[in-house]
């Protein structure tokens, strides 16, 4: 039986100061890995996806893992996906392209991953039926700047001959620019723009409405309409058959990716509540009828507060977070014990990076309902993000006491324990991190390090994106992404 194998890597900081630090690369890698293994996402086997981040992504380890996955693990019929978020450069002496790893020294290319070696030696040895490599890289180096024909041109990295070394119908290399001297690294709600919109597409727009499958080709088509010049994909090579990111194999032909003439990617909004592209309107939800006269004052307050919460949710769908927060504050002024308003407020403050206020909101929630398992889970996330791992472990244990049947809570606990182990160990946690079984049962974007795609994200980033713990809530609030595709 064929498998889908993934190697996902992200590096924010580098030992060589020639490579400027990045903000989102590690977040992006974690977000994609979690989507791949999630039961509401790609449903890849967690044991077949390796996630490595930060200083663990050394030249020695990364090259070994790439070679092992492509030439040893992959069997005929298998699909291989490699995603690398970091830095790439062109050597000024040879003109060859390299990926910069955590311990790479720009003046010593032996410490970098030579793309020529990857394309000419490693890929041809692979028995996999398809290999897709996604390079989301910051462009570095004077020679690159001299050879590029446009601000975000990736062809200098490949040189003049490497693209011809790809095997027809089974190899595809794609490149997206994270930034360079022409454009700084940019992000949206805790993720890099490319990864943010990629995952937004994976969560609905790229899904075939009939089969329910998501192919890389369909994802390319979605991104082609929703990425600006800096982040649009440059593709080298081709795939004859669909590369399935989610779903079962079908015989459906794959349409080639075509850019729409005259369209501006930066002005193609996504209305994710329907799963299709469209223009998000600014129409607010009509307020419900006024309360009957016979309702008492408390009932009137409850209804008024619920109305304000509904309007706040609508504003989140329009990506109007400041107004949504204002409506939630009004709802809590009317009814300070409104659990839904407190929960949404905590999630929203987390997505905005306002951690102290999020702590206050979650403490208010727990005061109102001490047996609220979600409240304790959110508190555990905040504590973990703040480095208070022991307190986070206590909070998540309380959540499990209140609701021992929620698999997502176990996923949070697993990550808290990993954070605790990393803090206690001078060597950190294991550099090669297979995605846990618990991760496969969490909400689609859980543990994605700082994305406010909705309230089910990023349990462990200072830029928390926030928890819904349910795919239904994820779908409901996915429209918080930006009007540009998120």
C-alpha positions as CSV (number, residue, x, y, z in Angstrom):
1,X,0.0,0.0,0.0
2,X,1.4,3.4,-1.0
3,X,2.3,6.0,1.6
4,X,2.6,9.7,1.9
5,X,5.9,10.7,3.5
6,X,6.6,14.2,4.7
7,X,9.7,16.1,5.9
8,X,8.8,19.5,7.3
9,X,11.5,21.9,8.5
10,X,11.7,25.5,9.6
11,X,14.5,27.7,10.9
12,X,14.2,31.2,12.4
13,X,17.7,31.9,13.6
14,X,21.1,31.0,12.2
15,X,24.6,30.7,13.6
16,X,26.1,32.8,10.8
17,X,25.0,36.5,11.2
18,X,25.1,36.8,7.4
19,X,21.6,35.2,7.5
20,X,19.2,37.6,9.2
21,X,16.8,36.0,11.7
22,X,13.3,35.1,10.5
23,X,10.1,35.4,12.5
24,X,7.7,32.9,11.0
25,X,9.6,30.0,9.5
26,X,9.2,27.6,12.5
27,X,5.6,28.6,13.0
28,X,4.9,27.7,9.4
29,X,6.6,24.4,9.5
30,X,4.7,23.3,12.6
31,X,1.4,24.6,11.2
32,X,1.8,22.5,8.0
33,X,2.9,19.4,9.8
34,X,-0.1,19.5,12.2
35,X,-2.5,19.9,9.3
36,X,-1.0,17.0,7.4
37,X,-1.5,14.5,10.3
38,X,-4.8,15.9,11.6
39,X,-7.9,13.8,11.2
40,X,-9.8,16.8,9.9
41,X,-6.9,17.8,7.6
42,X,-4.6,15.6,5.5
43,X,-5.0,12.4,7.6
44,X,-1.4,11.5,7.0
45,X,0.1,8.8,9.2
46,X,1.8,10.7,12.1
47,X,4.7,8.2,11.9
48,X,5.3,9.2,8.3
49,X,5.7,12.9,8.9
50,X,8.9,14.3,10.5
51,X,9.0,17.8,11.9
52,X,12.3,19.5,12.7
53,X,12.8,23.0,13.8
54,X,15.2,25.7,14.8
55,X,18.8,24.8,15.8
56,X,18.0,21.1,15.3
57,X,17.9,21.6,11.6
58,X,21.7,21.2,11.1
59,X,23.3,20.5,7.8
60,X,24.2,17.0,8.9
61,X,20.8,16.0,10.1
62,X,18.7,17.6,7.4
63,X,20.8,16.2,4.5
64,X,20.6,12.8,6.2
65,X,16.9,12.9,6.6
66,X,16.3,14.1,3.0
67,X,18.4,11.3,1.6
68,X,16.9,8.7,3.9
69,X,13.3,9.7,3.1
70,X,13.9,9.9,-0.7
71,X,16.2,6.9,-1.3
72,X,15.5,4.5,1.6
73,X,12.0,5.0,3.0
74,X,10.1,5.9,-0.2
75,X,8.9,2.8,-2.1
76,X,7.3,2.6,-5.6
77,X,3.9,4.3,-5.5
78,X,4.8,6.5,-2.5
79,X,4.5,10.3,-2.4
80,X,7.1,12.5,-0.8
81,X,6.5,16.1,0.4
82,X,9.4,18.2,1.6
83,X,8.7,21.7,3.0
84,X,11.5,24.0,3.9
85,X,11.0,27.4,5.5
86,X,14.2,29.3,5.9
87,X,17.0,30.9,3.9
88,X,18.6,30.1,0.6
89,X,21.6,31.7,-1.1
90,X,23.8,31.6,-4.3
91,X,27.5,31.0,-3.7
92,X,29.5,33.9,-5.1
93,X,32.4,31.7,-6.2
94,X,30.5,28.9,-8.0
95,X,27.1,30.4,-8.7
96,X,25.5,27.3,-7.2
97,X,22.3,27.4,-5.1
98,X,22.2,26.3,-1.5
99,X,19.8,26.0,1.4
100,X,21.1,27.5,4.6
101,X,20.7,25.3,7.7
102,X,21.0,26.3,11.3
103,X,24.8,25.7,11.4
104,X,25.6,26.9,7.8
105,X,28.4,29.3,7.3
106,X,27.9,31.2,4.1
107,X,31.6,31.1,3.3
108,X,31.8,27.4,3.8
109,X,29.3,25.7,1.4
110,X,30.1,22.3,2.9
111,X,27.9,23.3,5.7
112,X,24.9,24.0,3.5
113,X,22.6,21.8,1.4
114,X,23.7,21.9,-2.3
115,X,20.6,22.0,-4.5
116,X,22.6,20.4,-7.3
117,X,23.3,17.4,-5.1
118,X,19.7,17.2,-4.2
119,X,18.4,17.3,-7.8
120,X,21.1,15.4,-9.6
121,X,22.0,12.7,-7.1
122,X,19.3,12.2,-4.4
123,X,16.1,12.6,-6.5
124,X,17.0,10.3,-9.3
125,X,17.7,7.5,-6.8
126,X,14.2,7.7,-5.3
127,X,11.7,5.0,-6.0
128,X,8.8,7.3,-5.0
129,X,6.2,7.9,-7.7
130,X,6.1,11.6,-6.9
131,X,8.2,14.1,-5.1
132,X,7.1,17.7,-4.3
133,X,9.5,20.1,-2.7
134,X,8.3,23.4,-1.4
135,X,10.9,26.0,-0.7
136,X,9.6,29.0,1.2
137,X,12.9,30.9,1.4
138,X,14.4,34.3,2.2
139,X,16.7,35.2,-0.6
140,X,20.2,36.1,0.4
141,X,23.4,37.1,-1.4
142,X,24.9,39.6,-3.8
143,X,25.2,37.2,-6.7
144,X,21.6,36.4,-6.5
145,X,20.8,40.1,-6.6
146,X,23.0,40.5,-9.7
147,X,21.5,37.6,-11.6
148,X,17.8,38.0,-10.8
149,X,15.6,39.5,-13.5
150,X,12.9,40.6,-11.1
151,X,12.8,41.4,-7.4
152,X,11.7,38.0,-6.4
153,X,13.2,35.8,-9.1
154,X,14.2,32.3,-8.0
155,X,15.9,31.1,-11.1
156,X,19.4,32.2,-10.0
157,X,19.1,29.6,-7.2
158,X,18.7,26.8,-9.7
159,X,21.2,28.0,-12.2
160,X,20.9,27.3,-15.9
161,X,21.0,23.5,-15.9
162,X,19.5,22.2,-12.7
163,X,15.9,22.4,-13.9
164,X,16.7,20.1,-16.8
165,X,17.9,17.4,-14.3
166,X,14.4,16.9,-12.9
167,X,12.7,13.6,-13.9
168,X,9.6,14.3,-16.1
169,X,6.2,13.6,-14.6
170,X,7.3,12.9,-11.1
171,X,9.4,15.8,-9.7
172,X,8.1,19.2,-8.8
173,X,10.0,22.0,-7.1
174,X,8.1,25.1,-6.0
175,X,9.6,28.3,-4.6
176,X,8.0,31.2,-2.7
177,X,9.9,34.2,-1.6
178,X,9.8,34.9,2.1
179,X,11.7,38.1,1.6
180,X,14.9,39.8,0.5
181,X,16.3,43.3,0.2
182,X,13.4,44.2,-2.1
183,X,10.7,43.0,0.3
184,X,10.9,42.2,4.0
185,X,9.6,39.0,5.5
186,X,5.9,39.6,6.0
187,X,3.3,37.7,8.0
188,X,-0.3,37.4,8.7
189,X,-1.5,36.7,12.3
190,X,1.5,34.8,13.3
191,X,2.4,32.9,10.1
192,X,4.3,33.9,7.0
193,X,2.0,35.0,4.3
194,X,2.7,32.0,2.0
195,X,2.1,29.4,4.7
196,X,-0.9,31.3,6.1
197,X,-2.7,31.3,2.8
198,X,-1.6,27.8,1.9
199,X,-3.2,26.4,5.0
200,X,-6.3,28.5,4.5
201,X,-6.6,27.0,1.1
202,X,-6.1,23.5,2.4
203,X,-8.9,24.1,4.9
204,X,-11.6,24.4,2.2
205,X,-11.0,26.3,-1.1
206,X,-8.6,23.7,-2.5
207,X,-10.9,20.8,-1.7
208,X,-12.7,19.2,-4.7
209,X,-16.4,19.6,-3.9
210,X,-17.3,16.2,-5.4
211,X,-14.5,13.9,-4.3
212,X,-13.5,15.8,-1.2
213,X,-9.9,15.3,-2.2
214,X,-7.2,18.0,-2.0
215,X,-4.3,17.8,-4.5
216,X,-1.2,19.9,-4.7
217,X,-2.3,20.9,-8.1
218,X,-5.6,22.3,-6.8
219,X,-3.7,24.1,-4.0
220,X,-1.4,25.7,-6.6
221,X,-4.5,27.0,-8.5
222,X,-5.9,28.5,-5.3
223,X,-2.7,30.2,-4.4
224,X,-2.2,31.5,-7.9
225,X,-5.2,33.7,-7.4
226,X,-4.4,34.8,-3.9
227,X,-0.6,35.6,-3.6
228,X,1.1,38.8,-4.5
229,X,4.2,39.1,-6.6
230,X,6.5,38.4,-3.7
231,X,4.9,35.2,-2.5
232,X,3.5,33.7,-5.7
233,X,4.8,30.2,-6.5
234,X,7.5,29.6,-9.1
235,X,7.3,25.9,-10.2
236,X,10.0,23.9,-11.8
237,X,9.1,20.4,-13.1
238,X,5.8,18.8,-13.5
239,X,3.6,16.0,-12.2
240,X,1.6,13.8,-14.4
241,X,-0.8,12.4,-11.8
242,X,-2.5,14.2,-8.9
243,X,-0.4,14.6,-5.8
244,X,-2.9,13.9,-3.0
245,X,-2.6,16.0,0.1
246,X,-5.9,14.7,1.5
247,X,-8.3,12.1,0.3
248,X,-8.3,8.9,-1.7
249,X,-6.8,8.4,-5.2
250,X,-9.0,8.9,-8.1
251,X,-8.5,8.7,-11.9
252,X,-9.6,12.3,-12.4
253,X,-7.4,14.2,-14.7
254,X,-5.6,17.2,-13.3
255,X,-6.1,20.5,-15.0
256,X,-3.0,22.6,-15.5
257,X,-2.6,25.6,-13.4
258,X,-3.5,28.8,-15.2
259,X,-3.3,32.4,-14.0
260,X,-6.3,34.4,-14.8
261,X,-5.4,37.1,-17.2
262,X,-5.8,40.6,-15.9
263,X,-6.4,39.5,-12.4
264,X,-4.6,40.9,-9.4
265,X,-3.8,38.2,-6.8
266,X,-3.8,40.8,-4.0
267,X,-7.4,41.6,-4.8
268,X,-8.9,38.2,-4.9
269,X,-10.7,37.7,-1.6
270,X,-11.8,34.4,-0.1
271,X,-15.1,33.8,1.6
272,X,-14.3,30.7,3.4
273,X,-17.7,30.0,4.9
274,X,-18.7,28.5,1.5
275,X,-15.4,27.0,0.6
276,X,-15.3,29.0,-2.7
277,X,-13.9,32.3,-3.8
278,X,-16.1,35.3,-3.6
279,X,-16.3,38.8,-2.3
280,X,-16.7,39.1,1.5
281,X,-19.4,41.6,2.2
282,X,-19.6,44.0,5.1
283,X,-23.2,43.2,5.8
284,X,-23.8,42.6,9.5
285,X,-26.1,40.0,10.9
286,X,-29.6,41.5,11.3
287,X,-30.4,41.9,15.0
288,X,-33.0,39.5,16.4
289,X,-36.5,40.9,17.3
290,X,-36.6,42.8,20.5
291,X,-37.5,40.9,23.7
292,X,-41.1,40.4,24.5
293,X,-42.5,42.6,27.1
294,X,-43.1,39.7,29.4
295,X,-39.4,38.8,29.7
296,X,-37.8,39.9,32.9
297,X,-34.8,42.1,33.1
298,X,-32.3,39.2,33.3
299,X,-33.7,37.6,30.2
300,X,-33.5,40.8,28.3
301,X,-29.9,41.2,29.3
302,X,-29.1,37.7,28.2
303,X,-30.7,38.2,24.8
304,X,-29.0,41.6,24.3
305,X,-25.7,40.1,25.3
306,X,-26.2,37.1,22.9
307,X,-27.1,39.5,20.1
308,X,-23.8,41.4,20.7
309,X,-21.8,38.2,20.7
310,X,-23.4,37.2,17.4
311,X,-22.5,40.5,15.9
312,X,-18.9,40.1,17.2
313,X,-18.7,36.7,15.4
314,X,-19.9,38.4,12.2
315,X,-17.2,41.1,12.5
316,X,-14.6,38.3,13.0
317,X,-15.8,36.8,9.7
318,X,-15.1,40.2,8.1
319,X,-11.7,40.3,9.8
320,X,-12.7,43.3,11.8
321,X,-11.1,42.3,15.0
322,X,-11.1,45.7,16.8
323,X,-14.8,46.1,16.4
324,X,-15.4,42.5,17.3
325,X,-13.6,43.1,20.6
326,X,-15.5,46.2,21.2
327,X,-18.8,44.3,20.8
328,X,-17.6,41.6,23.2
329,X,-16.8,44.3,25.8
330,X,-20.3,45.7,25.4
331,X,-21.8,42.2,25.7
332,X,-19.9,41.7,29.0
333,X,-21.0,45.0,30.3
334,X,-24.5,43.9,29.8
335,X,-23.9,40.4,31.1
336,X,-20.5,40.0,32.8
337,X,-21.1,36.2,33.2
338,X,-21.7,35.5,29.5
339,X,-19.4,32.4,29.1
340,X,-19.5,32.5,25.3
341,X,-18.4,36.2,25.3
342,X,-15.6,35.5,27.8
343,X,-14.4,32.6,25.7
344,X,-14.4,34.5,22.5
345,X,-12.7,37.5,24.1
346,X,-9.9,35.3,25.4
347,X,-9.4,33.7,22.0
348,X,-9.4,37.1,20.2
349,X,-7.0,38.7,22.7
350,X,-4.7,35.7,22.2
351,X,-4.8,36.1,18.4
352,X,-3.8,39.7,18.8
353,X,-0.9,38.8,21.0
354,X,-2.4,40.6,24.1
355,X,-1.4,37.9,26.5
356,X,-1.9,39.7,29.8
357,X,-5.4,40.7,28.9
358,X,-6.1,37.1,27.7
359,X,-5.0,35.9,31.1
360,X,-7.5,38.2,32.7
361,X,-10.3,37.1,30.4
362,X,-9.6,33.4,31.0
363,X,-9.4,33.9,34.8
364,X,-12.8,35.7,34.6
365,X,-14.1,32.7,32.7
366,X,-12.9,30.3,35.3
367,X,-14.3,32.4,38.1
368,X,-17.7,32.3,36.4
369,X,-17.5,28.6,35.6
370,X,-14.8,26.8,37.6
371,X,-15.7,23.5,35.8
372,X,-15.2,24.9,32.3
373,X,-12.8,22.5,30.7
374,X,-12.1,24.7,27.8
375,X,-11.2,27.6,30.1
376,X,-8.6,25.5,31.9
377,X,-7.2,24.4,28.6
378,X,-6.9,27.9,27.4
379,X,-5.2,28.9,30.7
380,X,-2.8,26.0,30.2
381,X,-1.9,27.3,26.8
382,X,-1.2,30.8,28.0
383,X,0.9,29.5,30.9
384,X,2.9,27.3,28.5
385,X,3.4,30.2,26.1
386,X,4.7,32.2,29.1
387,X,7.2,29.5,30.0
388,X,5.3,28.5,33.1
389,X,5.4,24.8,32.2
390,X,4.7,23.3,35.6
391,X,1.6,25.5,36.1
392,X,0.5,24.8,32.6
393,X,0.7,21.0,33.4
394,X,-1.5,21.5,36.5
395,X,-4.0,23.5,34.4
396,X,-4.3,20.9,31.7
397,X,-4.6,18.1,34.2
398,X,-7.6,20.0,35.7
399,X,-9.1,20.2,32.2
400,X,-8.7,16.5,31.8
401,X,-10.3,15.9,35.1
402,X,-13.4,17.8,33.9
403,X,-13.4,16.2,30.5
404,X,-11.3,13.1,30.2
405,X,-12.7,12.2,26.8
406,X,-11.4,15.1,24.8
407,X,-8.5,13.9,22.6
408,X,-7.5,17.5,21.8
409,X,-6.7,18.1,25.5
410,X,-4.3,15.2,25.4
411,X,-2.6,16.8,22.5
412,X,-2.1,20.0,24.5
413,X,-0.7,18.0,27.4
414,X,1.7,16.2,25.1
415,X,3.1,19.5,23.9
416,X,3.3,21.0,27.4
417,X,5.3,18.0,28.5
418,X,7.6,18.4,25.5
419,X,8.1,22.0,26.4
420,X,8.8,21.0,30.0
421,X,11.3,18.4,28.9
422,X,13.0,20.7,26.5
423,X,13.4,23.3,29.3
424,X,14.8,20.8,31.7
425,X,17.2,19.2,29.3
426,X,20.4,20.9,28.3
427,X,20.2,19.1,25.0
428,X,16.6,20.0,24.3
429,X,14.1,17.6,23.0
430,X,14.8,15.1,20.3
431,X,15.7,16.9,17.1
432,X,13.7,14.5,14.9
433,X,10.1,14.8,16.0
434,X,7.6,12.3,14.6
435,X,4.1,13.8,14.9
436,X,2.4,12.1,17.8
437,X,-0.8,10.1,17.6
438,X,-2.4,12.7,19.8
439,X,-1.6,15.4,17.2
440,X,-3.6,13.5,14.6
441,X,-6.7,13.9,16.7
442,X,-6.4,17.6,17.5
443,X,-8.2,20.4,15.8
444,X,-6.9,21.0,12.2
445,X,-4.5,23.8,13.0
446,X,-3.7,23.0,16.6
447,X,-0.2,23.6,17.8
448,X,0.5,25.7,14.7
449,X,2.4,28.4,16.5
450,X,0.7,31.6,16.4
451,X,-2.0,31.8,13.8
452,X,-5.4,33.4,14.4
453,X,-7.0,31.6,11.4
454,X,-9.6,30.7,14.0
455,X,-9.9,29.9,17.6
456,X,-8.4,26.4,17.3
457,X,-4.8,27.2,16.6
458,X,-1.5,27.7,18.2
459,X,-1.5,26.4,21.6
460,X,2.2,27.1,22.1
461,X,3.2,30.4,20.6
462,X,3.5,33.9,22.2
463,X,1.3,35.0,19.3
464,X,-1.5,32.6,20.2
465,X,-4.1,32.2,17.5
466,X,-6.7,30.4,19.5
467,X,-8.5,27.4,20.6
468,X,-11.9,26.1,19.6
469,X,-11.1,22.5,20.0
470,X,-13.6,21.6,17.3
471,X,-13.4,21.5,13.6
472,X,-16.9,23.0,13.5
473,X,-15.7,26.1,15.3
474,X,-12.7,26.1,13.1
475,X,-14.9,26.3,10.0
476,X,-17.1,29.0,11.6
477,X,-14.2,31.3,12.4
478,X,-11.9,30.5,9.4
479,X,-13.3,33.6,7.8
480,X,-11.3,35.6,10.3
481,X,-8.4,35.0,7.9
482,X,-7.9,38.2,5.9
483,X,-10.0,39.5,3.1
484,X,-7.0,38.7,0.8
485,X,-7.3,34.9,1.3
486,X,-7.4,34.8,5.0
